[in-house]
C-alpha cells in the first residue's frame, strides 16, 4: 500500500471559497438560472461541496436548489475484482430527476471512473434532461471520455502524485494538497 507524502497546499480555504463562488456563477449562467436544477453530491466529499454550491446559489439567486447524495459503491467497475466488503452509505435524492438538469458534484476528477458510475446510478433513477459535472479539482489522466463542465482548478499531475481534499465538514479544515505516493 502506498503512503501519501504532502508536498504543497494548492488551495487554501480562501481559494476554495472563491472557486465555489465562481462555479456557482458559472452554473447559473450556463443554465440561464437555476430552474429545474438538482445538485447531486457524490459521497463522500462531493456532498458538502454540493451543499456549499447550493448555499452560494441561494445567496446569489435567492432560490433553493435541491441537493441529493449519491453513493456509487455498487456501480463501481472494480467491485467484482476488489477483495473488500464495501460499506454502503445509501443514496438520498428526494426529488424526481425526470426532465431535470442534474449537476453531479465531486471533489477530484481523475480517471473518470467514479463519474461513469455516478452516471449509471443517476440514469437508473430517471431520465434527466441533462447531466453536467462540477468538480473542485480536475487533475487529468482520464481513462474514459469524461470532462468537467465546471472546475474549481485544473492541476496537472503525474500518476505518482495524489491530490487530497480536506473539507471542514469532514476533516475540520478546508485545504487541497498535492503530494507524492511512496511505496
C-alpha positions, 0 to 999 in steps of 0.5 A, a space after each residue: 500500500 502506498 503512503 501519501 507524502 504532502 508536498 504543497 497546499 494548492 488551495 487554501 480555504 480562501 481559494 476554495 471559497 472563491 472557486 465555489 463562488 465562481 462555479 456557482 456563477 458559472 452554473 447559473 449562467 450556463 443554465 440561464 438560472 437555476 430552474 429545474 436544477 438538482 445538485 447531486 453530491 457524490 459521497 463522500 466529499 462531493 456532498 458538502 461541496 454540493 451543499 456549499 454550491 447550493 448555499 452560494 446559489 441561494 445567496 446569489 439567486 435567492 432560490 433553493 436548489 435541491 441537493 441529493 447524495 449519491 453513493 456509487 459503491 455498487 456501480 463501481 467497475 472494480 467491485 467484482 475484482 476488489 477483495 473488500 466488503 464495501 460499506 454502503 452509505 445509501 443514496 438520498 435524492 428526494 426529488 424526481 430527476 425526470 426532465 431535470 438538469 442534474 449537476 453531479 458534484 465531486 471533489 477530484 476528477 481523475 480517471 473518470 471512473 467514479 463519474 461513469 458510475 455516478 452516471 449509471 446510478 443517476 440514469 437508473 433513477 430517471 431520465 434527466 434532461 441533462 447531466 453536467 459535472 462540477 468538480 473542485 479539482 480536475 487533475 487529468 489522466 482520464 481513462 474514459 471520455 469524461 470532462 468537467 463542465 465546471 472546475 474549481 482548478 485544473 492541476 496537472 499531475 503525474 500518476 505518482 502524485 495524489 491530490 487530497 481534499 480536506 473539507 471542514 465538514 469532514 476533516 475540520 479544515 478546508 485545504 487541497 494538497 498535492 503530494 507524492 505516493 511512496 511505496 
